[in-house]
């Protein structure tokens, strides 16, 4: 269950959230609105049926619901059909174990086995469950509390990436995507619920600080005073020329950059700024903020396309991982998100774009120095962990952006076969011996795997996407690959809701 209480020492045990006890009554009031018609497309019918399943399962008496199985059994097709068995409770593990309601009503989200709240991780740990916010209204206060907490974290220090429960900086590593992740969570929640309660003064100030910080770091040399003892040149970092992109000091892995313009981070920042443009109008009626955000987004995008695209004799035109604006570039990809493989996930680029297709082919090949193979797994790794070790997060990002059903099926099987005995997703593992791994509790990985199974096994659509201006010309949004039958999906959805009720309510 969710835990509550003041985390004076960053960890605390407590009881379930009081307001969650109201969920069954709140849902029963909505029962008359849950209708499925035969004329609806399958995806819409699935959503409506999911609503009915939620209503019926949450109305069960405790003694009845305890008898319901919470194991997902799905037959995966292929040359050698197999039955996938997943403990559904683990898909909600991070919500039940890492979310702490504070005395001020905000939600402190611990990253797992490290007693700190990362802007990136906490947003990613919350994001998969936004899809349930309409069907389970009790989720709304939880998500709003995370959003408000991260707004105050950003206001504490917009250059920091992680914070303690007492609003102290845990790590002051400037990673441009860290400011973008809370924005993406706000945008997903708003587009899903249109709940205006999120548009608080703290959130407005957060968006203003995000804009100011991005704009300053685009002109880093003349504007920013950021330095880090981990960077060369007395903390100033490698030499560079201004490109229109956001200068950064550390990668999504928390490792220092080689060159200061990390392309995946700038892709993510560009999309987050577009979202701020929409939120500024919808939430605050502020056209000046919207215009500033869209202008910065366009500036970053122009810098990426001018300086971030290089030609490789083996793979053709592709995106580099990092550049310096002086001709220097790094060809690689890292398992941590955002990475190059995941660019379509945030809808920066179409998955059909030839430059992206070349980049993906490079990243998922031996040409990438951080693409590893072993007896039990093949996938992206990271310089952050032992050489040769594969990250489940990299496998998940690959699956979420795949257009191939066999590829997604293979990746899900691979993740399942290399999970540890506790059923959780870890940071990285030895592909020759998956019992050797890093990070016993990794909330970001567990939530991301839940996102993959919600989409590709449960058939529950992702969050509302951005609008494609030209949907038939290299569309940015492509429906996720579903690996099981429609009948299996309905069974999975029922099991998911029971697990959600048991783990959270």
N, C-alpha and C positions, 0 to 999 in steps of 0.2 A: 504494500500500500504506500501511497504518498506519505512523506514524513513532514512534520511541522515542528517549529520551535526555533529559538534563537541559537545561531551557530557561533557562539563566542570563540570557540577554538576550531572553527571550520567544519566540525562534525557534530551531529547530534541525532538522537533518536526521539521519535515522538509518535503521536497517533495520527489517524487519517484526517484529512481536511474536513472541517465541519460542513462546509457548503456542499460537499459531494454527496452527503446523505440525502440531499433534496433531489437528486437526479431522477429517481423513478417517478416522483410526482410531476416533475417538470416535463418528463418525456410523455407521461400519460396524457397530459393536456394537449400534446401535439398529435396524438394517435389518429385523429380524424383526417389529418392532412397527409398521411402516408398512404398513397394509392399507386398501384402499378397498373398500367394499361398495356394491352397487347400491341398497341400502335407505336409504342416508344422504341427508339433504337436500343440495342442490347445494353450499351453502356449506361443509358439513362434508366433503363429498367433495373439494371443491377444496383444503381444508386438508390432507387426507390425501394427495392426489395431489402437492401442493406438497412434502410431506415426502419422498415417493419421488423427486421430481425433485431435491431437495437431495442426497439420498443418492447418487443415480446420478451427478449432475454432479460433486460433490466427489470422487468416486472415480475420475474420469477421470485418465489420465496427463496431465502438462502439455502434451505435444506434441499430444494429442488435443483437449484443451479449447481450446487456442489456435486451433483451426480453427472453433470455434463462433461464429456471428455474435452480436453483442451490440447489435443495433439492434431496437427494438420497432416493428413495423409493424402498425397496427390500423386497420381501416376504420370510420370514424365515420359513423353513419347520419344522415339528415336530408334536407331538401329538396335539398341538393347534397352527396352523400356524398363524403368525402375520406379519404385515407389519411394517418394520423398516423405520422410517423417520429421516434423519440426515441432518442438515444444512451443506452443503458441505463447505461453507466458513470457518466454525470453524476448519476444518482440516488444514487450512493454517493460522490460527490465529497467531501462534507464529512467522511465517516468516513475516507477515504483521505488527506485533506490537512490536516485541522484537529485531529485527535486525536493527542496526544503522551503516550506513557507516560513517567512520571517515575521517578526513581531510588527513590522511596519506594513504588512500585507503584500510585500514583494516576494518574488520567488528566486531563491538562490539555487542555481543549477551547477552542481559539482561535476567536473569532467569525468569522474569515476574514481580511480585510486589516487588521484592527486587532489589535495584539498584546496582547489581554486576553481574559479568560474572563468572560462575563456569566452570571449565574445563570439568567436566562431563556433566552438563546440556547443555552447549552450543553445545557440540559435538552431544549429543542426540537430541537436537532441530534441528540440521542440517541434521542428518543422513537419516531420511526418504525421503528427497527430492533429495538425490544423484541419485536415480533411474531415475529422469527426466533430468539429466545433458546432456545426448546425444540428446534427443528429443527437449529440450529447451536450446540451448547453452547459453542463457542469465543467466542461473542458475550457470554456471561455475565460473564466476568472484565472485559471492556471496560466493560459497563454498570455493574457493581459499582464499578469504579474511578472512573467519573464520579460516581456517587452519593456515594462516600466523599470525593472531592475537593470536591464542593459542600458537603458537611456541614462540612468544615473551613473553607471559604470563609465560610459563614454564621457559624461560631463566631468568625471573624476580626472581622467587623462585620456584624450582621444588618440594618443600615440601608443598607449599600452594595449596589450593583448589579453591579459588575464588579471583577475582581481580576487581578493579574499572576501569572506563573508562580511568583513567590516569595512568594505570599500577602500581598502588599501591596495596599491599596485603589487600584484604577485610577480608579474613579468612586464617589463617596459619595452618589449620588442615591437618596433613599428612594422606592421604587416598590413599593406593597403586593403587586403580583403577583409580584415577584422572589422573595419567600420562598415563594410557592405553587408555582412551577414545579418546583423540586427535589422537592417533596412529590409532585406529580403523576407525576413520573418514578419515584419509589420505589413509589408505589401501582400504577402500570402494570406494573412489573417483578415486584412481589410477586404480583399477581393472575394474571400470565401464567405464572410459574415456581414460585411457592411456595418460593423459594430463601431459606432463613433466614440465609444468609451476609451479607445486607445489614443485618441488625439488629445493628450494631456500637455500641459506646459513643458514637462520634462522631455517628452517626445519631440516637441517642436524645437526645443533648444538642442536636442541631440542631432536632429537633421541639420540645423544651422551649423553646429560644430563640425559635422561630417563634411558639409560643403566647404567650410573655411579651411579645414585640414587638407582635404584633397587639393583645393586650389593652391594652398601654400606649398604643398609638396610637388605640385607640377612645376613650380618655380623654386625648387628646393634651395638653390645656392643663394638667392637673394632674399628669401623669406624665412626659411626654417633654421632653427637652432638645434634640431635633433642631432644627437651624437650617441654612440654606443661603444662601450669598452670592448665589445666583441668585433667591431669593424676595424679594418686596417686604416692607415693614414690618420692615426691619433683619433680614431672613432668616426672619421668623416666618410669612410667607405672608398670604393674604387673610383677612379676618374670617370667622368661621363660628360655628355653634352645634352642640353635640354632637348626633349623630344615631343613634348605635349602629353607624355604619360606621367603617371604618379611615381615619384621616386620612392623606393622602398629599401628597407634594411635587412628584412628577414623574410624567408619563404613561409608558405603555409605549414611546413613541417617544423617551424621555429628555428631552422638552421639559417645562418647568415647567407645572404645572396652573394653570388660571384660578380654579377653585374646588377646595377640598381633598378633596372626596369624589368620586373618579372611579368611576363606576358599573361599568364593565366590570372594573376591578381588584378592586372589592369583590365582584362576582359570582364572580370567579375565586378570591378568598381564601375565600369562603364554602364553595365546593366543596372546596378544598384542606383546610380544617379538618374537613370531614366525612371526608375520606380519612385525616387524622391520627387521627380517632376510631377508625377501623377498624384502622389500623396499630398504635395504642397497645395494643389488645387482642391482635391477632394476633402482633405482634412482641415486645412487652414485658410482656404481661399486666398492664397498668396501667390499671385502670378510672378512676382519678382523672384521668389525662391524657385519656382518652377522653371523660369527662363534661365536662371543661373545654373541649375542642375542639368538641364538639357544641353546647355552650352558646354559645360565641363565634360559631359558624356561624349559629345561629338568631338571635342578636342582630344580626349583620350583615344577614342576609336580611330581618329585620323593618325595619331601617333603609332598605334599598333599596326595599322595597315601599311604605314610608310617604313617604319623601322623594324617591326617585328616579323616580317615575312622575308624569308631568305630562300636561296636556291641550293638544293642538295643534289649532287649528280645521281645518287641512287634513288631518291624519293621525289625529286622535282620541287616545286614551290611548296613551302610549308612554314608553319609558325615555329620560331625559336622559343626556347623556354625563358631565356633572359637575354637582354641586350644592354649596351651602354651608350648608344647613340653615336659612337665613334667608329663603328665598324666591328666591334667585338660582339660575339654572341655565343650562347651556350645551347648546344643541341642535346636535349634530354627530356624526359618527363618523370615526374615524381608521383607516387601513389596518393599523396595528400591532396585533398580537394580545397580550392579549385586547382585542377591541372589542365593540360592541353586536351586530354582525352574527353574530359567532362564539359568542354566548352558548349556543346549543344544543350546540355542539361540546364544551363542558366539562360539558354536561348540567345547567346551572343552571336552564334553562327549557326547556319543550317547544317544538319548532319549530311546533307547532300552536296555541300560546298566542296569543290575539288581540292582547295588548299587544306581544308579540314581533313578530308579523306586521306590525303597524302601524309598529313601530320599524324593521324591515328595509326596509319600503317607503319610509320617510323616508330612511334611510341610503343607499339605492341609487337616489337621485333627485337632481334638481338643487336640491331644497330643502336638501340637505346641502352646506354651503360647501366641503367637501373631496371632493366627487364630481365627477370630471373626465371630459371626453370629448375625443377627438382623432381623427385620420384612421385610426389603427390600433388604438386601444383605448379602452375606457370603464370606469372603475372608481374605487375609493377611492384617495385620495392622503393627504397628511399635511402639516401645517405644518412638519414637520422637513426637508422637501425642497422644491425649487423649486415655486412655484405652478403648478398645471396638470399636474404629473407624476404618473403612475399607479404604484402599487406592485403588483408581482406578488403579494406577500404578501396584499394586499387581495383580489385576484382569486381566490387560493387559498382564503382564508377564506370567500369568497362561495360558491365551488363546494363546499367541504366541508359547508356547511350548507344547500345547495339540495336541494329535493325534486323538481326538474324535470330530466329527462334532456336536453332540448334546451338548457337553461341551462348545465348542466355541460359538455356537448359544446362549446358556443360559447366558454365560458371557457377550456377546455383548448386549443382552436384559437387563441384570442387570446394565451394565454401562449406557445404554441409559435411563433407568427408574429412575436412581438416579442422573442424571446430573441436575445442577441448571438451573434456568430460562434463564440464559445467554447462555446456550448451551456449556459451557466450562467445561473442566476437572479440578477438584481441587485437592489439595494434599490429603486430607482425608475427610471423612464425617461420620456422625452418621448413622449407618445402620437402626436405628429405626426412624430417622427423617433426611433425606438427605438434608433438607434445612439448616442444621447446618454443616458447613464445615470449613476447614482451607485453607488458601491461595486462595485469589480471582483470582490471575493470576499465573498459574503454567505452564510455557512453556514446560517443560520436559513432563508433563502428556499429554498436548494437542498434542505434536508431537508424542508421543508413541501411542496414540489412532489413530492418522492418520496412523501410520505404521501398526497397526492391521487392520484397514479398507482397506487400500491399498491392503494388502495381502488377507484377508479373505472375503471381500465383493467385492472389485474391481478386484480381481484375478490378480493384478500386482505383479510379483514375487519380492522377497526380493533382497538385494544386492548380487553380486556374492559371492559364498561361497568358503571356502578353499577346496582343492582337497582331496577327500577321497582316501587313498592308497588302502584300501580294501572295496569298496563300498557295497559289499554284506555281509560283516561281521560287524554287528552293525554299520551301516552308521551314520556319524555324522550329515549330512544334510538330512532332511526330508522335502518334499514339504509341504508348509503351508496348513492347512485345509481351504477350501473355502465353505462358507455356503449357497451360492445362485447359481442359474443356470447360465450357460454360457451366455445366452441372457441377464440376469440381469447384469452380469459383464460388458458387452459391454456398456449398458446404463449408469452404474455407472461411467465407465471410461470417457465417454463423459461429464458427469456432473462434474467430478473431474477436468478435463482440463479447463472447463469454469470457475469453481471456482478459479482455479490456476491463470488463466489469469486475472480475475477481482481482486483477492487479491494481486497479486504480480506485474503483469505488469501494 
